[in-house]
Amino acid sequence: MARASWFDEKTEVPHLDQKVHELESFTNAMADGKVDKHELESQQERLIAAMKAVEPALDDATHAKVTDLLVELTAYDIMRTLHELQVERLRGKFA
């Protein structure tokens, strides 16, 4: 299978969101517009399994780079979520 780039070719913006929407577990969890504790725990289990599958295959240098990537991705996701919540709150005040 050919490697799919993590970035949009024209904008160089990551387009992992597209792949997320292809995950059945994600679409099922989002179907009702709420994420319950069980769905969150299940996602955490899938994340841990994926990390455990990849980590042993990494040499030390690659492990350090992937660790940095995961930390940056986590920070971005938290910041984006907070930003979106702030935007929605402002829309509610001025709508």
Backbone atoms as SQL, in Angstrom:
CREATE TABLE atoms (id INTEGER PRIMARY KEY, chain TEXT, resi INTEGER, resn TEXT, atom TEXT, x REAL, y REAL, z REAL);
INSERT INTO atoms VALUES
  (1, 'A', 1, 'MET', 'N', 0.846, -1.178, 0.000),
  (2, 'A', 1, 'MET', 'CA', 0.000, 0.000, 0.000),
  (3, 'A', 1, 'MET', 'C', 0.891, 1.241, 0.000),
  (4, 'A', 2, 'ALA', 'N', 0.553, 2.205, -0.818),
  (5, 'A', 2, 'ALA', 'CA', 1.323, 3.442, -0.911),
  (6, 'A', 2, 'ALA', 'C', 1.131, 4.278, 0.352),
  (7, 'A', 3, 'ARG', 'N', 2.176, 4.975, 0.732),
  (8, 'A', 3, 'ARG', 'CA', 2.114, 5.832, 1.911),
  (9, 'A', 3, 'ARG', 'C', 1.288, 7.070, 1.602),
  (10, 'A', 4, 'ALA', 'N', 0.336, 7.379, 2.465),
  (11, 'A', 4, 'ALA', 'CA', -0.477, 8.586, 2.318),
  (12, 'A', 4, 'ALA', 'C', 0.182, 9.708, 3.116),
  (13, 'A', 5, 'SER', 'N', 0.329, 10.851, 2.488),
  (14, 'A', 5, 'SER', 'CA', 0.929, 11.994, 3.164),
  (15, 'A', 5, 'SER', 'C', 0.032, 12.464, 4.302),
  (16, 'A', 6, 'TRP', 'N', 0.636, 13.029, 5.319),
  (17, 'A', 6, 'TRP', 'CA', -0.117, 13.586, 6.436),
  (18, 'A', 6, 'TRP', 'C', -0.597, 14.998, 6.130),
  (19, 'A', 7, 'PHE', 'N', -0.156, 15.561, 4.994),
  (20, 'A', 7, 'PHE', 'CA', -0.423, 16.961, 4.689),
  (21, 'A', 7, 'PHE', 'C', -1.183, 17.123, 3.383),
  (22, 'A', 8, 'ASP', 'N', -1.997, 18.163, 3.311),
  (23, 'A', 8, 'ASP', 'CA', -2.621, 18.568, 2.067),
  (24, 'A', 8, 'ASP', 'C', -1.500, 19.070, 1.159),
  (25, 'A', 9, 'GLU', 'N', -1.462, 18.595, -0.072),
  (26, 'A', 9, 'GLU', 'CA', -0.366, 18.932, -0.986),
  (27, 'A', 9, 'GLU', 'C', -0.265, 20.424, -1.270),
  (28, 'A', 10, 'LYS', 'N', -1.398, 21.121, -1.328),
  (29, 'A', 10, 'LYS', 'CA', -1.386, 22.539, -1.682),
  (30, 'A', 10, 'LYS', 'C', -1.147, 23.439, -0.478),
  (31, 'A', 11, 'THR', 'N', -1.799, 23.150, 0.635),
  (32, 'A', 11, 'THR', 'CA', -1.726, 24.043, 1.789),
  (33, 'A', 11, 'THR', 'C', -0.697, 23.621, 2.827),
  (34, 'A', 12, 'GLU', 'N', -0.224, 22.389, 2.748),
  (35, 'A', 12, 'GLU', 'CA', 0.686, 21.799, 3.727),
  (36, 'A', 12, 'GLU', 'C', 0.082, 21.746, 5.132),
  (37, 'A', 13, 'VAL', 'N', -1.240, 21.863, 5.213),
  (38, 'A', 13, 'VAL', 'CA', -1.952, 21.728, 6.482),
  (39, 'A', 13, 'VAL', 'C', -2.195, 20.241, 6.718),
  (40, 'A', 14, 'PRO', 'N', -1.973, 19.775, 7.949),
  (41, 'A', 14, 'PRO', 'CA', -2.251, 18.355, 8.210),
  (42, 'A', 14, 'PRO', 'C', -3.714, 18.028, 7.927),
  (43, 'A', 15, 'HIS', 'N', -3.944, 16.868, 7.354),
  (44, 'A', 15, 'HIS', 'CA', -5.332, 16.485, 7.079),
  (45, 'A', 15, 'HIS', 'C', -5.672, 15.139, 7.703),
  (46, 'A', 16, 'LEU', 'N', -5.217, 14.967, 8.934),
  (47, 'A', 16, 'LEU', 'CA', -5.525, 13.747, 9.665),
  (48, 'A', 16, 'LEU', 'C', -7.000, 13.688, 10.051),
  (49, 'A', 17, 'ASP', 'N', -7.662, 14.851, 10.150),
  (50, 'A', 17, 'ASP', 'CA', -9.093, 14.863, 10.467),
  (51, 'A', 17, 'ASP', 'C', -9.873, 14.003, 9.487),
  (52, 'A', 18, 'GLN', 'N', -9.457, 14.033, 8.243),
  (53, 'A', 18, 'GLN', 'CA', -10.106, 13.237, 7.200),
  (54, 'A', 18, 'GLN', 'C', -10.049, 11.751, 7.558),
  (55, 'A', 19, 'LYS', 'N', -8.902, 11.288, 8.014),
  (56, 'A', 19, 'LYS', 'CA', -8.746, 9.882, 8.400),
  (57, 'A', 19, 'LYS', 'C', -9.558, 9.559, 9.655),
  (58, 'A', 20, 'VAL', 'N', -9.639, 10.523, 10.573),
  (59, 'A', 20, 'VAL', 'CA', -10.421, 10.314, 11.797),
  (60, 'A', 20, 'VAL', 'C', -11.873, 10.026, 11.452),
  (61, 'A', 21, 'HIS', 'N', -12.400, 10.751, 10.487),
  (62, 'A', 21, 'HIS', 'CA', -13.803, 10.571, 10.100),
  (63, 'A', 21, 'HIS', 'C', -14.043, 9.236, 9.399),
  (64, 'A', 22, 'GLU', 'N', -12.982, 8.543, 9.043),
  (65, 'A', 22, 'GLU', 'CA', -13.107, 7.204, 8.460),
  (66, 'A', 22, 'GLU', 'C', -13.102, 6.117, 9.535),
  (67, 'A', 23, 'LEU', 'N', -12.790, 6.490, 10.782),
  (68, 'A', 23, 'LEU', 'CA', -12.772, 5.521, 11.879),
  (69, 'A', 23, 'LEU', 'C', -14.199, 5.218, 12.325),
  (70, 'A', 24, 'GLU', 'N', -14.584, 3.971, 12.232),
  (71, 'A', 24, 'GLU', 'CA', -15.935, 3.582, 12.638),
  (72, 'A', 24, 'GLU', 'C', -16.181, 3.899, 14.113),
  (73, 'A', 25, 'SER', 'N', -15.186, 3.668, 14.948),
  (74, 'A', 25, 'SER', 'CA', -15.349, 3.950, 16.377),
  (75, 'A', 25, 'SER', 'C', -15.630, 5.430, 16.617),
  (76, 'A', 26, 'PHE', 'N', -14.990, 6.299, 15.856),
  (77, 'A', 26, 'PHE', 'CA', -15.201, 7.737, 15.988),
  (78, 'A', 26, 'PHE', 'C', -16.588, 8.126, 15.504),
  (79, 'A', 27, 'THR', 'N', -16.963, 7.664, 14.326),
  (80, 'A', 27, 'THR', 'CA', -18.272, 8.047, 13.787),
  (81, 'A', 27, 'THR', 'C', -19.407, 7.507, 14.650),
  (82, 'A', 28, 'ASN', 'N', -19.237, 6.317, 15.208),
  (83, 'A', 28, 'ASN', 'CA', -20.259, 5.772, 16.106),
  (84, 'A', 28, 'ASN', 'C', -20.366, 6.608, 17.380),
  (85, 'A', 29, 'ALA', 'N', -19.222, 6.990, 17.934),
  (86, 'A', 29, 'ALA', 'CA', -19.224, 7.786, 19.162),
  (87, 'A', 29, 'ALA', 'C', -19.833, 9.162, 18.929),
  (88, 'A', 30, 'MET', 'N', -19.609, 9.738, 17.763),
  (89, 'A', 30, 'MET', 'CA', -20.086, 11.087, 17.473),
  (90, 'A', 30, 'MET', 'C', -21.518, 11.124, 16.950),
  (91, 'A', 31, 'ALA', 'N', -22.090, 9.994, 16.648),
  (92, 'A', 31, 'ALA', 'CA', -23.412, 9.943, 16.017),
  (93, 'A', 31, 'ALA', 'C', -24.474, 10.683, 16.819),
  (94, 'A', 32, 'ASP', 'N', -24.424, 10.593, 18.142),
  (95, 'A', 32, 'ASP', 'CA', -25.434, 11.257, 18.964),
  (96, 'A', 32, 'ASP', 'C', -24.983, 12.633, 19.457),
  (97, 'A', 33, 'GLY', 'N', -23.804, 13.065, 19.024),
  (98, 'A', 33, 'GLY', 'CA', -23.312, 14.384, 19.408),
  (99, 'A', 33, 'GLY', 'C', -22.716, 14.444, 20.801),
  (100, 'A', 34, 'LYS', 'N', -22.602, 13.297, 21.469),
  (101, 'A', 34, 'LYS', 'CA', -22.042, 13.250, 22.819),
  (102, 'A', 34, 'LYS', 'C', -21.003, 12.138, 22.882),
  (103, 'A', 35, 'VAL', 'N', -20.016, 12.328, 23.715),
  (104, 'A', 35, 'VAL', 'CA', -19.020, 11.286, 23.959),
  (105, 'A', 35, 'VAL', 'C', -19.160, 10.886, 25.422),
  (106, 'A', 36, 'ASP', 'N', -19.581, 9.654, 25.647),
  (107, 'A', 36, 'ASP', 'CA', -19.752, 9.210, 27.034),
  (108, 'A', 36, 'ASP', 'C', -18.453, 8.601, 27.562),
  (109, 'A', 37, 'LYS', 'N', -18.451, 8.306, 28.851),
  (110, 'A', 37, 'LYS', 'CA', -17.250, 7.792, 29.513),
  (111, 'A', 37, 'LYS', 'C', -16.765, 6.497, 28.867),
  (112, 'A', 38, 'HIS', 'N', -17.681, 5.600, 28.530),
  (113, 'A', 38, 'HIS', 'CA', -17.307, 4.324, 27.913),
  (114, 'A', 38, 'HIS', 'C', -16.639, 4.547, 26.551),
  (115, 'A', 39, 'GLU', 'N', -17.185, 5.454, 25.745),
  (116, 'A', 39, 'GLU', 'CA', -16.603, 5.735, 24.428),
  (117, 'A', 39, 'GLU', 'C', -15.197, 6.317, 24.577),
  (118, 'A', 40, 'LEU', 'N', -15.024, 7.196, 25.547),
  (119, 'A', 40, 'LEU', 'CA', -13.711, 7.790, 25.787),
  (120, 'A', 40, 'LEU', 'C', -12.711, 6.734, 26.262),
  (121, 'A', 41, 'GLU', 'N', -13.145, 5.873, 27.158),
  (122, 'A', 41, 'GLU', 'CA', -12.267, 4.798, 27.636),
  (123, 'A', 41, 'GLU', 'C', -11.895, 3.841, 26.507),
  (124, 'A', 42, 'SER', 'N', -12.856, 3.539, 25.638),
  (125, 'A', 42, 'SER', 'CA', -12.582, 2.654, 24.500),
  (126, 'A', 42, 'SER', 'C', -11.562, 3.273, 23.560),
  (127, 'A', 43, 'GLN', 'N', -11.689, 4.586, 23.330),
  (128, 'A', 43, 'GLN', 'CA', -10.726, 5.271, 22.465),
  (129, 'A', 43, 'GLN', 'C', -9.346, 5.261, 23.108),
  (130, 'A', 44, 'GLN', 'N', -9.291, 5.459, 24.411),
  (131, 'A', 44, 'GLN', 'CA', -8.007, 5.416, 25.110),
  (132, 'A', 44, 'GLN', 'C', -7.366, 4.041, 24.967),
  (133, 'A', 45, 'GLU', 'N', -8.154, 2.988, 25.065),
  (134, 'A', 45, 'GLU', 'CA', -7.625, 1.629, 24.898),
  (135, 'A', 45, 'GLU', 'C', -7.063, 1.424, 23.491),
  (136, 'A', 46, 'ARG', 'N', -7.765, 1.949, 22.468),
  (137, 'A', 46, 'ARG', 'CA', -7.265, 1.820, 21.091),
  (138, 'A', 46, 'ARG', 'C', -5.971, 2.613, 20.910),
  (139, 'A', 47, 'LEU', 'N', -5.905, 3.782, 21.524),
  (140, 'A', 47, 'LEU', 'CA', -4.691, 4.595, 21.456),
  (141, 'A', 47, 'LEU', 'C', -3.513, 3.869, 22.103),
  (142, 'A', 48, 'ILE', 'N', -3.727, 3.326, 23.278),
  (143, 'A', 48, 'ILE', 'CA', -2.660, 2.604, 23.978),
  (144, 'A', 48, 'ILE', 'C', -2.202, 1.404, 23.160),
  (145, 'A', 49, 'ALA', 'N', -3.139, 0.674, 22.577),
  (146, 'A', 49, 'ALA', 'CA', -2.777, -0.486, 21.752),
  (147, 'A', 49, 'ALA', 'C', -1.946, -0.056, 20.544),
  (148, 'A', 50, 'ALA', 'N', -2.341, 1.048, 19.900),
  (149, 'A', 50, 'ALA', 'CA', -1.591, 1.537, 18.739),
  (150, 'A', 50, 'ALA', 'C', -0.187, 1.976, 19.146),
  (151, 'A', 51, 'MET', 'N', -0.084, 2.655, 20.273),
  (152, 'A', 51, 'MET', 'CA', 1.228, 3.099, 20.751),
  (153, 'A', 51, 'MET', 'C', 2.117, 1.907, 21.094),
  (154, 'A', 52, 'LYS', 'N', 1.547, 0.906, 21.752),
  (155, 'A', 52, 'LYS', 'CA', 2.323, -0.285, 22.117),
  (156, 'A', 52, 'LYS', 'C', 2.754, -1.078, 20.888),
  (157, 'A', 53, 'ALA', 'N', 1.959, -1.023, 19.819),
  (158, 'A', 53, 'ALA', 'CA', 2.313, -1.730, 18.588),
  (159, 'A', 53, 'ALA', 'C', 3.477, -1.049, 17.872),
  (160, 'A', 54, 'VAL', 'N', 3.559, 0.273, 17.975),
  (161, 'A', 54, 'VAL', 'CA', 4.573, 1.033, 17.244),
  (162, 'A', 54, 'VAL', 'C', 5.862, 1.209, 18.045),
  (163, 'A', 55, 'GLU', 'N', 5.746, 1.470, 19.328),
  (164, 'A', 55, 'GLU', 'CA', 6.918, 1.846, 20.128),
  (165, 'A', 55, 'GLU', 'C', 8.093, 0.872, 20.028),
  (166, 'A', 56, 'PRO', 'N', 7.877, -0.441, 20.105),
  (167, 'A', 56, 'PRO', 'CA', 9.021, -1.359, 20.041),
  (168, 'A', 56, 'PRO', 'C', 9.752, -1.349, 18.695),
  (169, 'A', 57, 'ALA', 'N', 9.090, -0.893, 17.650),
  (170, 'A', 57, 'ALA', 'CA', 9.700, -0.890, 16.327),
  (171, 'A', 57, 'ALA', 'C', 10.574, 0.341, 16.083),
  (172, 'A', 58, 'LEU', 'N', 10.580, 1.277, 17.018),
  (173, 'A', 58, 'LEU', 'CA', 11.296, 2.533, 16.818),
  (174, 'A', 58, 'LEU', 'C', 12.689, 2.493, 17.434),
  (175, 'A', 59, 'ASP', 'N', 13.670, 2.980, 16.662),
  (176, 'A', 59, 'ASP', 'CA', 14.991, 3.164, 17.264),
  (177, 'A', 59, 'ASP', 'C', 14.924, 4.409, 18.159),
  (178, 'A', 60, 'ASP', 'N', 15.964, 4.657, 18.940),
  (179, 'A', 60, 'ASP', 'CA', 15.922, 5.743, 19.924),
  (180, 'A', 60, 'ASP', 'C', 15.669, 7.109, 19.292),
  (181, 'A', 61, 'ALA', 'N', 16.323, 7.398, 18.178),
  (182, 'A', 61, 'ALA', 'CA', 16.160, 8.704, 17.531),
  (183, 'A', 61, 'ALA', 'C', 14.740, 8.879, 17.003),
  (184, 'A', 62, 'THR', 'N', 14.219, 7.847, 16.367),
  (185, 'A', 62, 'THR', 'CA', 12.852, 7.917, 15.846),
  (186, 'A', 62, 'THR', 'C', 11.850, 7.979, 16.991),
  (187, 'A', 63, 'HIS', 'N', 12.113, 7.251, 18.061),
  (188, 'A', 63, 'HIS', 'CA', 11.241, 7.283, 19.240),
  (189, 'A', 63, 'HIS', 'C', 11.144, 8.707, 19.785),
  (190, 'A', 64, 'ALA', 'N', 12.274, 9.396, 19.861),
  (191, 'A', 64, 'ALA', 'CA', 12.275, 10.776, 20.350),
  (192, 'A', 64, 'ALA', 'C', 11.455, 11.680, 19.432),
  (193, 'A', 65, 'LYS', 'N', 11.592, 11.498, 18.120),
  (194, 'A', 65, 'LYS', 'CA', 10.831, 12.311, 17.164),
  (195, 'A', 65, 'LYS', 'C', 9.340, 12.022, 17.255),
  (196, 'A', 66, 'VAL', 'N', 8.977, 10.754, 17.368),
  (197, 'A', 66, 'VAL', 'CA', 7.557, 10.392, 17.463),
  (198, 'A', 66, 'VAL', 'C', 6.977, 10.896, 18.786),
  (199, 'A', 67, 'THR', 'N', 7.768, 10.844, 19.855),
  (200, 'A', 67, 'THR', 'CA', 7.315, 11.391, 21.135),
  (201, 'A', 67, 'THR', 'C', 7.032, 12.876, 21.000),
  (202, 'A', 68, 'ASP', 'N', 7.946, 13.617, 20.368),
  (203, 'A', 68, 'ASP', 'CA', 7.722, 15.045, 20.127),
  (204, 'A', 68, 'ASP', 'C', 6.461, 15.262, 19.298),
  (205, 'A', 69, 'LEU', 'N', 6.273, 14.457, 18.275),
  (206, 'A', 69, 'LEU', 'CA', 5.090, 14.557, 17.425),
  (207, 'A', 69, 'LEU', 'C', 3.815, 14.359, 18.237),
  (208, 'A', 70, 'LEU', 'N', 3.785, 13.327, 19.071),
  (209, 'A', 70, 'LEU', 'CA', 2.594, 13.048, 19.874),
  (210, 'A', 70, 'LEU', 'C', 2.304, 14.173, 20.864),
  (211, 'A', 71, 'VAL', 'N', 3.355, 14.727, 21.463),
  (212, 'A', 71, 'VAL', 'CA', 3.176, 15.835, 22.401),
  (213, 'A', 71, 'VAL', 'C', 2.633, 17.064, 21.670),
  (214, 'A', 72, 'GLU', 'N', 3.211, 17.400, 20.516),
  (215, 'A', 72, 'GLU', 'CA', 2.737, 18.552, 19.739),
  (216, 'A', 72, 'GLU', 'C', 1.295, 18.346, 19.274),
  (217, 'A', 73, 'LEU', 'N', 0.961, 17.140, 18.840),
  (218, 'A', 73, 'LEU', 'CA', -0.399, 16.836, 18.394),
  (219, 'A', 73, 'LEU', 'C', -1.389, 16.974, 19.546),
  (220, 'A', 74, 'THR', 'N', -1.010, 16.478, 20.712),
  (221, 'A', 74, 'THR', 'CA', -1.879, 16.590, 21.881),
  (222, 'A', 74, 'THR', 'C', -2.087, 18.050, 22.262),
  (223, 'A', 75, 'ALA', 'N', -1.017, 18.836, 22.272),
  (224, 'A', 75, 'ALA', 'CA', -1.127, 20.261, 22.584),
  (225, 'A', 75, 'ALA', 'C', -2.028, 20.963, 21.574),
  (226, 'A', 76, 'TYR', 'N', -1.847, 20.670, 20.297),
  (227, 'A', 76, 'TYR', 'CA', -2.673, 21.273, 19.247),
  (228, 'A', 76, 'TYR', 'C', -4.140, 20.917, 19.432),
  (229, 'A', 77, 'ASP', 'N', -4.426, 19.646, 19.703),
  (230, 'A', 77, 'ASP', 'CA', -5.816, 19.219, 19.878),
  (231, 'A', 77, 'ASP', 'C', -6.478, 19.931, 21.049),
  (232, 'A', 78, 'ILE', 'N', -5.762, 20.063, 22.160),
  (233, 'A', 78, 'ILE', 'CA', -6.317, 20.762, 23.319),
  (234, 'A', 78, 'ILE', 'C', -6.553, 22.231, 22.989),
  (235, 'A', 79, 'MET', 'N', -5.569, 22.875, 22.366),
  (236, 'A', 79, 'MET', 'CA', -5.701, 24.288, 22.014),
  (237, 'A', 79, 'MET', 'C', -6.834, 24.509, 21.022),
  (238, 'A', 80, 'ARG', 'N', -6.956, 23.645, 20.028),
  (239, 'A', 80, 'ARG', 'CA', -8.020, 23.785, 19.033),
  (240, 'A', 80, 'ARG', 'C', -9.388, 23.607, 19.673),
  (241, 'A', 81, 'THR', 'N', -9.508, 22.627, 20.559),
  (242, 'A', 81, 'THR', 'CA', -10.780, 22.406, 21.242),
  (243, 'A', 81, 'THR', 'C', -11.162, 23.622, 22.076),
  (244, 'A', 82, 'LEU', 'N', -10.218, 24.155, 22.840),
  (245, 'A', 82, 'LEU', 'CA', -10.498, 25.342, 23.647),
  (246, 'A', 82, 'LEU', 'C', -10.859, 26.537, 22.774),
  (247, 'A', 83, 'HIS', 'N', -10.152, 26.712, 21.671),
  (248, 'A', 83, 'HIS', 'CA', -10.454, 27.809, 20.747),
  (249, 'A', 83, 'HIS', 'C', -11.874, 27.678, 20.200),
  (250, 'A', 84, 'GLU', 'N', -12.243, 26.475, 19.768),
  (251, 'A', 84, 'GLU', 'CA', -13.581, 26.260, 19.222),
  (252, 'A', 84, 'GLU', 'C', -14.656, 26.504, 20.274),
  (253, 'A', 85, 'LEU', 'N', -14.398, 26.106, 21.516),
  (254, 'A', 85, 'LEU', 'CA', -15.356, 26.367, 22.595),
  (255, 'A', 85, 'LEU', 'C', -15.498, 27.866, 22.843),
  (256, 'A', 86, 'GLN', 'N', -14.385, 28.601, 22.793),
  (257, 'A', 86, 'GLN', 'CA', -14.426, 30.046, 22.988),
  (258, 'A', 86, 'GLN', 'C', -15.199, 30.731, 21.867),
  (259, 'A', 87, 'VAL', 'N', -14.981, 30.298, 20.637),
  (260, 'A', 87, 'VAL', 'CA', -15.695, 30.874, 19.496),
  (261, 'A', 87, 'VAL', 'C', -17.191, 30.628, 19.641),
  (262, 'A', 88, 'GLU', 'N', -17.572, 29.418, 20.011),
  (263, 'A', 88, 'GLU', 'CA', -18.994, 29.096, 20.190),
  (264, 'A', 88, 'GLU', 'C', -19.601, 29.918, 21.319),
  (265, 'A', 89, 'ARG', 'N', -18.860, 30.101, 22.403),
  (266, 'A', 89, 'ARG', 'CA', -19.357, 30.903, 23.520),
  (267, 'A', 89, 'ARG', 'C', -19.599, 32.341, 23.071),
  (268, 'A', 90, 'LEU', 'N', -18.679, 32.904, 22.282),
  (269, 'A', 90, 'LEU', 'CA', -18.851, 34.263, 21.774),
  (270, 'A', 90, 'LEU', 'C', -20.039, 34.354, 20.830),
  (271, 'A', 91, 'ARG', 'N', -20.223, 33.349, 19.997),
  (272, 'A', 91, 'ARG', 'CA', -21.387, 33.345, 19.101),
  (273, 'A', 91, 'ARG', 'C', -22.676, 33.368, 19.904),
  (274, 'A', 92, 'GLY', 'N', -22.697, 32.622, 20.991),
  (275, 'A', 92, 'GLY', 'CA', -23.884, 32.575, 21.844),
  (276, 'A', 92, 'GLY', 'C', -24.179, 33.915, 22.492),
  (277, 'A', 93, 'LYS', 'N', -23.137, 34.661, 22.852),
  (278, 'A', 93, 'LYS', 'CA', -23.323, 35.963, 23.491),
  (279, 'A', 93, 'LYS', 'C', -23.788, 37.024, 22.506),
  (280, 'A', 94, 'PHE', 'N', -23.331, 36.933, 21.273),
  (281, 'A', 94, 'PHE', 'CA', -23.604, 37.986, 20.301),
  (282, 'A', 94, 'PHE', 'C', -24.579, 37.569, 19.213),
  (283, 'A', 95, 'ALA', 'N', -25.210, 36.443, 19.372),
  (284, 'A', 95, 'ALA', 'CA', -26.159, 35.969, 18.347),
  (285, 'A', 95, 'ALA', 'C', -27.524, 36.569, 18.555);
